[in-house]
């Protein structure tokens, strides 16, 4: 199912510009406690501010993937610091080129969605048919039930579903922009992140359709990634699957860079990993309700340091 593209509203544009200004201030390393408190007040005062801040964080991760002309305009300004580059790029985005970097219509879609969560928030809902829906951090989903079908449109983030019985025998579907999952009386999770989607079956079975691949039946204990090119290889579930529902990220010989990217979804501000330690293999359980505790556990158990430029700009580096 394709993602809609809409023109940002004036309120969305202003939120993006404000997020860019705050991002530049916090990234400068000179923000004091008073300014950080003002940022927190701005961030918490409006869901639109929270969503704009999330998109601003994505700019940092996207710098290496900026399309040519936009990259040239922003990055060739001689002598600019990383902070200035980020701020300049954000201003370009706020000025009307949102779609160029894939900001798409996430702000509007999330605000209009039936259910959504902020960064660090997890919520459970009972759907009209009695099914249980749990949303992970920074997620947005539309619930579209009618006489023909029970449809969830996952715009971004991650969900878990335990489907209820339906007297009308309507199919239960989850759509992402990468493909569709048909529940076959089941309990399962679906993610829709920038790099693609994944479904993991906890009970019974689902059918996955994506790209030009033939539809695939997935049984309990199995998971598979899918994207624009189709469906990947089926893998067995492990302890990491669905652990977010219980408040943890579980790593099993996972590269540190991947773990930090996952942990960053549960934390406001910037959390990044130094490329020098990104391939370090990590095993363990890390709480997502207290990311500072998770970072402390990493620092205690592995040869890494957690360096804080501000409370909202944190880098995991090699121990020095």
WOPEKA-V588185 format. One record per helix or strand. SS is the DSSP state (hx for helix, st for strand). FROM is the first residue (numbers start at 1). TO is the last residue. If there is no record, write none. Layout:
{{SS	FROM	TO} {SS	FROM	TO}}
//
This chain:
{{hx	10	27} {hx	33	44} {hx	47	65} {hx	68	75} {hx	82	94} {hx	98	101} {hx	106	112} {st	115	116} {st	123	126} {st	132	135} {st	140	145} {st	149	162} {st	171	176} {st	179	193} {st	196	209} {st	216	219} {st	222	227} {st	230	231} {st	235	236} {hx	243	246} {st	248	255} {hx	256	264} {st	270	273} {hx	275	277} {st	281	287} {hx	291	301} {st	304	310} {st	313	318}}
//
